[in-house]
Structures are given as structure tokens and as C-alpha cells.
Amino acid sequence: MKKIISIAVLIAAVSVAAFSNSKTLGSSAAYQFVPGNENGHYNLYYVSDEEGDVLVKFYNKQGHLIKTDKINKTKGFWKSYDLSDLNQGAYSVVIRNNDGSSKSEIFHHPNENGISLMLTQVPNKDKVKLLIGGVNEPVMVSLFDTSNRLIYEKKYDVEEGFTQDFDLRKIDTETITVKVKGKTFIKAAALQLD
């Protein structure tokens, strides 16, 4: 009974925190990999109908394996990964279970002031998700297409981080670049679209 309650609590917390735009993994699992509250940390939320092993692999832009983790016999978990020792740049996170594998692309942008920025494509491929951690001030978010043309700009009041989906169905572009400007910082990230 204690195990069932623990799984129910985990699933409820994960659903609220991260699964509104999750990626599927096979027919019975979903996950989301998002920036954590600490600089250079990322959280993996995972739930499945079936118990099994989960393998998490991190690759750099050149495709070299840089980190591996295995979670044994689980139906759900939340785990934080410390990537603060990695250089700024694009990385892939591959999640594998008994049903298959799925890949998430992240742009790791460590910063000494604790602000993290991630731009990722959501599963339906018509949207990108912007996640900002460590920000407690108003920010101006600007999106640019492949030709560096401004396609979106809006000011947001941010407390304890920020997440926003952007619909790309009416935009013909191969890359999206985002610039986030606050009173005390400017950050940028780019994403090659599938």
C-alpha cells in the first residue's frame, strides 16, 4: 500500500510540474527533461504503466557520450542531473526503456548568476518550449527565424522562473533563436528544428 501511495504522489507531482508537454517513450511511458532550480542542474520526470529499467545517456554536439545513468526497476521517478561542469552548448539526452527510446535536445547555458535558459522542441514539432530558471524580474523575450528576422517579442513579469510554448505552425524556419533580456542579464539560445 505504501508503494502505491508513493507512486500516486510521484505521478501527481510529476503531472502538475512537467507533463503538460511531455514526450512519449513507447506506448506506456512519458517523460520531460527541464532546467532545475540550481544553475547547471536539470530535472528528469518519468512515469510508466510498466515497471522496467530506464537508461539515460547524455551526448555532446559531436555525438560523443559524456554521461550515463541507469535507474533499475521503476514505474516513475524524478531525478536531478548536475551538468554545471559542462561547457555551454547543445547536448542530447536519450531516454531508453523496454519500449524504445526518445531524444531531447537542450542548449546548456551555465551562468555564474544562477540563471538557466533552455529552448527545446515539443513532441508535435509545431511548437518550441522556452524554460528560464533563476529569474525574478521582468524579461523581454524575442524570437528570431533563420534569417535573424524578429518573429515574436513580448515582455513577461517573471517570478521563480518561467516557461512558455511558442506555436510555429505559421512560421517557415529551420532554426529558432531566442534572446531573453532582463534588468541584470541577457541570454540567448538557438535550436535547430526537426
C-alpha positions in Angstrom: 0.0 0.0 0.0 2.8 2.4 0.9 4.4 1.8 -2.6 1.1 2.5 -4.4 0.7 5.8 -2.4 4.3 6.8 -3.2 3.8 6.2 -6.9 0.5 8.1 -6.9 2.1 11.0 -5.2 5.0 10.9 -7.6 2.7 10.8 -10.6 0.6 13.6 -9.3 3.6 15.8 -8.6 5.2 15.0 -12.0 1.9 15.6 -13.8 1.5 19.0 -12.4 5.2 20.0 -12.6 6.2 18.8 -16.0 3.9 16.6 -18.1 1.7 19.2 -19.8 4.2 19.0 -22.7 5.9 15.6 -22.1 7.5 13.3 -24.6 6.3 9.8 -25.0 8.5 6.8 -24.7 7.0 3.7 -26.3 3.3 3.0 -25.6 3.3 3.3 -21.9 5.7 5.9 -20.6 6.2 9.7 -20.7 9.0 12.0 -19.6 10.2 15.5 -19.5 13.7 16.9 -19.1 13.7 20.5 -17.8 16.0 23.0 -16.1 16.2 22.7 -12.4 16.3 25.5 -9.8 20.1 25.4 -9.4 22.5 26.7 -12.1 23.5 23.8 -14.4 21.0 21.3 -12.9 18.3 19.6 -14.9 15.4 17.5 -13.8 14.1 14.3 -15.4 10.5 13.4 -14.6 9.5 9.9 -15.8 6.3 7.8 -15.4 5.3 4.5 -16.9 2.5 2.0 -16.7 5.0 -0.8 -16.7 8.0 -1.4 -14.4 11.4 -1.6 -16.0 14.9 -0.2 -16.3 15.5 3.3 -17.6 18.7 4.2 -19.2 19.7 7.9 -19.5 22.5 9.0 -21.8 23.9 12.5 -22.4 25.7 13.3 -25.7 27.6 16.4 -26.8 27.1 18.2 -30.1 29.7 15.9 -31.8 27.7 12.8 -30.7 30.2 11.7 -28.0 28.7 10.0 -25.0 29.5 12.2 -21.9 27.4 10.8 -19.1 25.3 7.6 -18.4 22.8 6.8 -15.7 20.6 3.7 -15.1 17.5 3.6 -12.9 16.5 0.0 -12.1 13.0 -1.5 -12.0 10.9 1.6 -11.8 7.4 2.9 -12.8 8.2 6.5 -12.1 10.9 8.8 -10.7 12.2 12.4 -10.5 15.9 12.8 -10.7 18.2 15.9 -10.8 21.3 15.9 -13.0 24.2 18.2 -12.4 25.6 19.4 -15.7 27.3 22.5 -14.3 30.7 21.1 -15.2 29.8 21.0 -18.9 30.7 23.8 -21.4 27.9 26.0 -22.9 26.4 24.3 -25.9 24.0 21.9 -27.5 23.5 18.5 -25.9 21.2 15.5 -26.5 19.6 13.5 -23.8 18.5 10.0 -24.8 16.0 8.2 -22.5 15.5 4.4 -23.2 13.2 1.9 -21.6 11.9 -1.6 -22.6 9.5 0.0 -25.2 12.1 2.1 -27.0 14.0 5.4 -26.8 13.4 9.1 -27.2 15.7 12.1 -27.6 15.5 15.6 -26.2 17.8 18.4 -27.4 18.9 21.0 -24.9 21.0 24.1 -25.0 23.1 24.2 -21.8 23.9 27.8 -20.8 25.6 27.8 -17.4 26.0 31.1 -15.8 27.6 32.3 -12.6 24.5 34.3 -11.6 22.3 31.1 -11.5 20.1 31.9 -14.5 19.5 28.9 -16.8 17.9 29.0 -20.2 16.6 26.1 -22.3 14.9 26.0 -25.7 13.5 22.7 -26.8 11.1 21.4 -29.5 8.0 19.8 -28.1 6.8 16.4 -29.5 4.3 17.6 -32.0 7.1 19.5 -33.8 4.9 22.6 -34.3 6.0 24.2 -31.0 9.1 25.1 -29.1 9.3 25.5 -25.3 11.3 28.1 -23.6 12.3 27.5 -19.9 14.1 30.0 -17.8 15.3 29.3 -14.3 16.7 31.5 -11.6 14.9 34.7 -12.8 12.9 37.0 -10.5 12.5 40.1 -12.7 10.6 41.3 -15.8 12.1 40.0 -19.0 11.8 40.8 -22.7 11.6 37.6 -24.8 12.5 37.9 -28.5 12.3 35.1 -31.1 14.2 35.2 -34.4 14.0 33.0 -37.5 16.8 31.5 -39.6 17.3 34.9 -41.4 17.5 36.6 -38.0 14.2 38.4 -38.5 12.2 39.2 -35.4 9.1 36.9 -35.3 7.9 37.4 -31.7 8.6 39.8 -28.9 6.8 40.2 -25.6 7.6 41.4 -22.0 6.8 39.0 -19.2 6.8 39.5 -15.4 8.7 36.5 -14.0 8.9 35.2 -10.5 10.8 32.0 -9.7 11.4 31.0 -13.3 9.3 30.9 -16.4 8.0 28.6 -19.1 6.3 29.4 -22.4 5.3 27.5 -25.5 5.5 29.1 -28.9 3.4 27.9 -31.9 5.5 27.7 -35.1 2.8 26.4 -37.5 2.7 29.7 -39.4 6.4 30.2 -39.4 8.7 28.7 -42.1 12.2 28.5 -40.5 14.9 25.9 -39.9 16.2 27.4 -36.7 14.8 29.5 -33.8 16.9 31.8 -31.8 15.7 33.3 -28.5 17.0 36.3 -26.7 15.9 36.9 -23.1 16.8 40.3 -21.7 16.2 41.3 -18.0 17.4 44.2 -16.0 20.6 42.4 -14.9 21.3 39.9 -17.7 20.9 39.0 -21.4 20.9 35.4 -22.5 20.4 33.7 -25.9 19.9 30.2 -27.2 19.4 28.7 -30.7 17.6 25.5 -31.7 17.8 23.6 -35.0 14.2 22.3 -35.8 13.5 18.8 -36.9 
